[in-house]
Amino acid sequence: MSETVLRICIVIGCVGTVWLILKAVKWIWKILFIAGLVTAVWFFYPAIEAFFKTLLS
């Protein structure tokens, strides 16, 4: 009886851990994507600004 309960608890623990990791990974990907986007915009902003200035002038 107690062995079965222990196995069920271990399975629930494993499933819960995997689920939490997957949720965390989703958030990590979102954060990385946003950080990458911000970095790209910050990096290319002077070039974009110069491009628009040459277009408008």
Helices and strands as residue ranges (DSSP letters): H 2-56
